[in-house]
């Protein structure tokens, strides 16, 4: 498989106008829709919605985005004291919604408050039609993390005129910064971008999915800029404390990307890129069906890229052997459909 250009050069190989058109202009609708989709997937439920407090009528919230339910609900106004918004406002933290508080939910539901600039700005809610479903403490914590991404996206939406035109440029700058911090990590990310692009096309992704996949692939390890260089370059096994520190990089990467206008939904993809289909990954322990498809692609491509490049502690594997390793772990660590598409996309 051919290597990509350097990280900054890899960004330059995108169709720049298309990337800008898809990522930057629709801060509200597109980003909120993508975040609601990722929330439903990660929480293992069918529906999600983003509710935003109406500035003209602070006693009401407006449905800003939905996933898995009637798109005509977008734009509907509800009293802030009822339903998901009311539960989130009263509790002040992620919570299970009681039966009496539901408006549109027919089954178990949960909501997390969205705070912008220290004030209640709305809620992120998820729901399922499975009456046996139970939201645990870990689910609520994850919902809260995703609600923080919604809050950042709302703030960016309010500042969209001053921030316009920054997403692709910021992605390029972050990639260059990563190259300055650790060139080997940045070169690995360029490799992952190359195979992820091929795999995404083999899977028939639509243009928006493909652009988000490329951004996530290029920047999936950006959180390693918070990891000491000597740890990234250590030639031997990591100690347990070092391993715990290293395993924070997906969360750190998501935090960095969530602060970039237009990349908030990409942040969710990056957060989950060390999850495994068998549920033993990190940081959230999501099983396969709860890991977003774009993340599952990045995860497999990340492993392939790591295996086919020299590391401080071992030499590179050949492409055929790396693909064989991925097939061996398909269903446990990796999505079998993604591995098959990657195999088809690889150079002979």
C-alpha positions as CSV (number, residue, x, y, z in Angstrom):
1,X,0.0,0.0,0.0
2,X,1.4,3.4,-0.9
3,X,2.3,5.8,1.9
4,X,0.5,9.1,2.2
5,X,2.4,12.4,2.1
6,X,3.4,14.1,5.3
7,X,0.5,15.1,7.6
8,X,0.2,18.6,6.4
9,X,0.6,17.4,2.8
10,X,-2.0,14.8,3.4
11,X,-4.5,17.5,4.3
12,X,-3.6,19.2,1.1
13,X,-4.6,16.1,-0.9
14,X,-8.2,16.6,0.1
15,X,-10.7,18.2,-2.3
16,X,-10.4,21.4,-0.2
17,X,-13.4,23.2,-1.6
18,X,-15.6,20.1,-1.0
19,X,-14.2,19.7,2.6
20,X,-14.9,23.3,3.4
21,X,-18.4,23.2,1.9
22,X,-19.3,20.1,3.9
23,X,-17.7,20.8,7.2
24,X,-17.9,24.6,7.8
25,X,-21.1,26.3,6.8
26,X,-23.8,24.5,8.8
27,X,-22.6,24.7,12.3
28,X,-26.1,24.2,13.8
29,X,-28.0,21.7,11.7
30,X,-25.2,19.4,10.5
31,X,-23.0,19.2,13.6
32,X,-26.0,18.8,15.9
33,X,-27.4,16.1,13.7
34,X,-24.1,14.2,13.7
35,X,-23.7,14.5,17.4
36,X,-27.2,13.2,18.0
37,X,-26.4,10.2,15.7
38,X,-23.2,9.4,17.6
39,X,-25.0,9.8,20.9
40,X,-27.7,7.3,20.0
41,X,-25.1,4.8,18.7
42,X,-22.7,5.1,21.7
43,X,-25.6,4.8,24.2
44,X,-27.0,1.8,22.3
45,X,-30.5,3.3,21.7
46,X,-32.6,4.1,18.7
47,X,-33.3,7.8,19.2
48,X,-31.6,11.0,20.3
49,X,-32.4,14.7,20.2
50,X,-30.7,18.0,20.9
51,X,-32.9,20.6,22.7
52,X,-31.8,24.3,22.7
53,X,-33.1,27.0,25.0
54,X,-35.0,29.6,23.0
55,X,-33.3,33.0,23.6
56,X,-36.5,34.8,22.6
57,X,-38.6,32.7,25.0
58,X,-36.3,31.4,27.9
59,X,-39.2,29.3,29.2
60,X,-39.1,27.1,26.1
61,X,-36.7,24.8,24.3
62,X,-36.5,24.1,20.6
63,X,-35.7,20.8,19.0
64,X,-32.4,21.5,17.2
65,X,-31.6,18.0,15.9
66,X,-32.9,14.5,16.0
67,X,-31.8,11.0,15.1
68,X,-34.0,8.0,14.7
69,X,-37.3,9.8,14.9
70,X,-39.5,12.1,12.8
71,X,-37.3,14.8,11.3
72,X,-40.3,17.0,11.2
73,X,-39.8,17.4,15.0
74,X,-36.9,19.7,14.4
75,X,-38.1,23.2,15.1
76,X,-40.8,22.1,17.6
77,X,-41.0,24.1,20.8
78,X,-41.6,22.6,24.2
79,X,-42.0,24.1,27.7
80,X,-38.5,24.1,29.4
81,X,-40.0,22.6,32.6
82,X,-41.2,19.4,30.9
83,X,-39.6,16.3,29.4
84,X,-35.9,15.9,28.8
85,X,-35.1,19.6,29.3
86,X,-37.0,19.8,32.6
87,X,-35.4,16.7,34.0
88,X,-31.9,17.9,33.0
89,X,-32.5,21.4,34.3
90,X,-33.8,20.2,37.7
91,X,-31.1,17.6,38.2
92,X,-28.2,19.6,36.9
93,X,-26.4,16.4,35.7
94,X,-27.1,13.4,33.4
95,X,-30.2,11.6,34.7
96,X,-32.8,9.0,33.8
97,X,-36.1,10.6,32.7
98,X,-39.1,9.5,34.7
99,X,-42.2,8.2,32.9
100,X,-44.2,11.3,33.9
101,X,-41.7,13.7,32.3
102,X,-41.6,12.2,28.8
103,X,-43.0,14.1,25.9
104,X,-42.0,12.2,22.8
105,X,-40.3,9.1,24.4
106,X,-42.2,5.9,24.6
107,X,-39.5,3.9,26.4
108,X,-36.6,4.4,28.8
109,X,-34.9,7.7,28.3
110,X,-32.1,9.8,29.7
111,X,-30.9,13.4,29.4
112,X,-27.9,15.5,30.2
113,X,-27.9,19.3,30.6
114,X,-26.1,21.5,28.2
115,X,-24.4,24.5,29.7
116,X,-23.0,27.3,27.6
117,X,-21.0,30.0,29.3
118,X,-22.1,28.8,32.7
119,X,-25.9,29.0,31.9
120,X,-28.4,26.2,31.1
121,X,-28.6,26.2,27.3
122,X,-30.6,23.0,26.6
123,X,-30.3,19.2,26.8
124,X,-29.1,16.1,25.0
125,X,-31.5,13.3,25.4
126,X,-31.6,9.6,24.3
127,X,-34.3,7.1,24.3
128,X,-35.2,3.5,23.4
129,X,-38.2,1.5,22.7
130,X,-36.8,-1.5,24.7
131,X,-38.6,-1.5,28.0
132,X,-35.9,-3.7,29.5
133,X,-33.1,-1.2,28.8
134,X,-31.5,0.4,31.8
135,X,-29.1,3.4,31.8
136,X,-26.3,2.8,34.2
137,X,-23.8,5.2,35.8
138,X,-21.3,4.7,33.0
139,X,-24.0,5.4,30.3
140,X,-24.9,8.7,32.1
141,X,-21.3,9.7,32.4
142,X,-20.8,9.2,28.6
143,X,-24.0,11.1,27.9
144,X,-22.6,14.0,30.0
145,X,-19.4,14.0,28.0
146,X,-21.3,14.1,24.7
147,X,-23.5,16.9,26.1
148,X,-20.3,18.9,26.7
149,X,-19.5,18.5,23.0
150,X,-23.0,19.8,22.2
151,X,-22.3,22.8,24.4
152,X,-19.1,23.6,22.5
153,X,-21.0,23.2,19.2
154,X,-23.7,25.6,20.4
155,X,-21.1,28.2,21.4
156,X,-19.4,27.8,18.0
157,X,-22.7,28.2,16.3
158,X,-23.3,31.5,18.1
159,X,-19.8,32.7,17.0
160,X,-20.1,31.2,13.5
161,X,-19.5,34.5,11.6
162,X,-16.2,35.3,13.4
163,X,-15.1,31.6,13.2
164,X,-16.1,30.9,9.6
165,X,-13.4,29.3,7.4
166,X,-11.5,27.7,10.3
167,X,-12.2,24.0,10.4
168,X,-10.0,22.7,7.5
169,X,-7.3,25.3,8.4
170,X,-7.3,24.2,12.0
171,X,-7.1,20.6,11.0
172,X,-4.0,21.4,9.0
173,X,-2.5,23.3,11.9
174,X,-3.2,20.5,14.4
175,X,-1.6,18.0,12.0
176,X,1.5,20.2,11.7
177,X,1.6,20.7,15.5
178,X,1.5,16.9,16.0
179,X,4.4,16.6,13.5
180,X,6.4,19.0,15.5
181,X,5.7,17.2,18.7
182,X,6.4,13.7,17.4
183,X,7.1,13.1,13.8
184,X,6.6,9.3,13.9
185,X,3.1,9.7,15.3
186,X,2.3,12.3,12.6
187,X,3.6,10.0,9.9
188,X,1.5,7.1,11.3
189,X,-1.6,9.4,11.1
190,X,-0.8,10.1,7.5
191,X,-0.7,6.3,6.8
192,X,-4.0,5.9,8.6
193,X,-5.6,8.7,6.5
194,X,-4.5,6.9,3.3
195,X,-5.9,3.5,4.1
196,X,-9.0,5.0,5.8
197,X,-9.9,7.0,2.7
198,X,-9.6,3.8,0.6
199,X,-11.6,1.8,3.0
200,X,-14.3,4.4,3.3
201,X,-14.7,4.5,-0.5
202,X,-14.8,0.7,-0.6
203,X,-17.7,0.8,1.9
204,X,-19.5,3.4,-0.2
205,X,-19.6,6.2,2.3
206,X,-21.4,9.3,1.4
207,X,-19.4,12.6,1.0
208,X,-20.1,13.9,4.5
209,X,-19.1,10.6,6.1
210,X,-16.0,10.4,4.0
211,X,-14.8,13.9,4.9
212,X,-15.4,13.2,8.6
213,X,-13.6,9.9,8.3
214,X,-10.6,11.6,6.7
215,X,-10.5,14.3,9.4
216,X,-10.8,11.7,12.2
217,X,-8.1,9.5,10.6
218,X,-5.6,12.3,10.2
219,X,-6.2,13.6,13.7
220,X,-7.0,10.4,15.7
221,X,-3.8,10.7,17.7
222,X,-3.7,14.4,18.2
223,X,-4.3,13.8,22.0
224,X,-0.7,12.4,22.1
225,X,0.5,15.9,22.1
226,X,-0.3,15.8,25.8
227,X,1.8,12.6,26.3
228,X,5.5,13.1,27.1
229,X,7.7,12.6,24.1
230,X,9.9,10.1,26.0
231,X,6.9,7.9,26.6
232,X,5.9,8.0,22.9
233,X,9.4,6.9,22.0
234,X,10.0,4.4,24.8
235,X,11.6,1.2,23.2
236,X,10.3,-1.2,25.9
237,X,6.9,-2.1,27.4
238,X,5.1,0.6,29.3
239,X,4.6,0.4,33.0
240,X,1.1,0.3,34.4
241,X,1.1,4.0,35.3
242,X,2.5,4.8,31.9
243,X,-0.1,2.7,30.2
244,X,-2.9,4.5,32.1
245,X,-1.5,7.9,31.0
246,X,-1.2,6.7,27.3
247,X,-4.8,5.5,27.4
248,X,-6.0,9.0,28.1
249,X,-5.0,10.2,24.6
250,X,-8.4,9.5,22.9
251,X,-10.2,11.6,25.5
252,X,-7.6,14.3,25.2
253,X,-7.8,14.2,21.4
254,X,-11.6,14.6,21.6
255,X,-11.3,17.5,24.0
256,X,-8.9,19.3,21.6
257,X,-11.1,18.7,18.5
258,X,-14.3,19.5,20.2
259,X,-13.0,23.1,20.7
260,X,-12.5,23.5,16.9
261,X,-15.5,25.0,15.1
262,X,-16.8,22.4,12.6
263,X,-14.9,19.5,14.2
264,X,-17.1,18.7,17.2
265,X,-18.7,15.6,15.6
266,X,-15.2,14.4,14.6
267,X,-14.2,14.7,18.2
268,X,-16.8,11.9,19.1
269,X,-15.2,9.6,16.4
270,X,-11.8,10.2,17.8
271,X,-12.8,9.6,21.4
272,X,-13.9,6.0,20.7
273,X,-11.0,4.9,18.4
274,X,-9.5,2.5,21.0
275,X,-12.8,0.8,21.7
276,X,-13.1,-2.9,20.7
277,X,-16.0,-4.8,19.3
278,X,-15.9,-7.2,22.3
279,X,-16.4,-4.3,24.7
280,X,-13.0,-4.5,26.3
281,X,-11.6,-1.3,24.8
282,X,-11.2,2.2,26.3
283,X,-12.1,4.8,27.5
284,X,-15.8,3.8,27.6
285,X,-15.9,0.0,27.1
286,X,-18.4,0.2,24.2
287,X,-19.3,-3.0,22.4
288,X,-19.2,-3.2,18.6
289,X,-22.8,-2.1,17.8
290,X,-22.3,1.0,20.0
291,X,-19.1,2.1,18.3
292,X,-19.8,4.5,15.4
293,X,-19.0,3.1,12.0
294,X,-16.5,5.8,11.2
295,X,-14.7,5.0,14.4
296,X,-14.6,1.3,13.6
297,X,-12.9,2.2,10.3
298,X,-10.4,4.4,12.0
299,X,-9.7,1.7,14.6
300,X,-8.9,-1.0,12.1
301,X,-6.9,1.4,9.9
302,X,-5.0,2.6,13.0
303,X,-4.0,-1.0,13.8
304,X,-2.9,-1.7,10.2
305,X,-0.9,1.5,10.1
306,X,0.8,0.7,13.4
307,X,1.7,-2.8,12.3
308,X,3.1,-1.8,8.9
309,X,5.4,0.9,10.3
310,X,8.6,0.4,12.4
311,X,8.0,1.1,16.1
312,X,10.5,1.7,18.9
313,X,9.9,-1.8,20.3
314,X,9.6,-3.9,17.0
315,X,10.0,-3.9,13.3
316,X,7.2,-3.3,10.7
317,X,5.1,-6.2,9.4
318,X,4.4,-6.6,5.7
319,X,0.9,-5.6,4.5
320,X,-0.2,-9.2,3.9
321,X,0.8,-10.3,7.4
322,X,-0.9,-7.1,8.9
323,X,-4.1,-7.9,7.1
324,X,-3.9,-11.5,8.3
325,X,-3.6,-10.2,11.9
326,X,-6.7,-8.0,11.4
327,X,-8.7,-10.9,10.1
328,X,-7.7,-13.0,13.0
329,X,-9.0,-10.4,15.4
330,X,-12.1,-9.6,13.4
331,X,-15.2,-9.8,15.6
332,X,-13.2,-9.3,18.8
333,X,-11.2,-6.2,18.2
334,X,-12.3,-5.2,14.7
335,X,-15.5,-5.0,12.7
336,X,-15.4,-7.9,10.1
337,X,-17.1,-5.8,7.4
338,X,-14.5,-3.1,7.8
339,X,-11.6,-5.5,7.7
340,X,-13.0,-7.1,4.5
341,X,-13.4,-3.6,2.9
342,X,-9.8,-2.8,4.0
343,X,-8.5,-6.0,2.4
344,X,-10.3,-5.1,-0.8
345,X,-8.9,-1.6,-0.8
346,X,-5.3,-2.6,-0.1
347,X,-2.8,-2.5,-3.0
348,X,-2.0,-6.0,-4.4
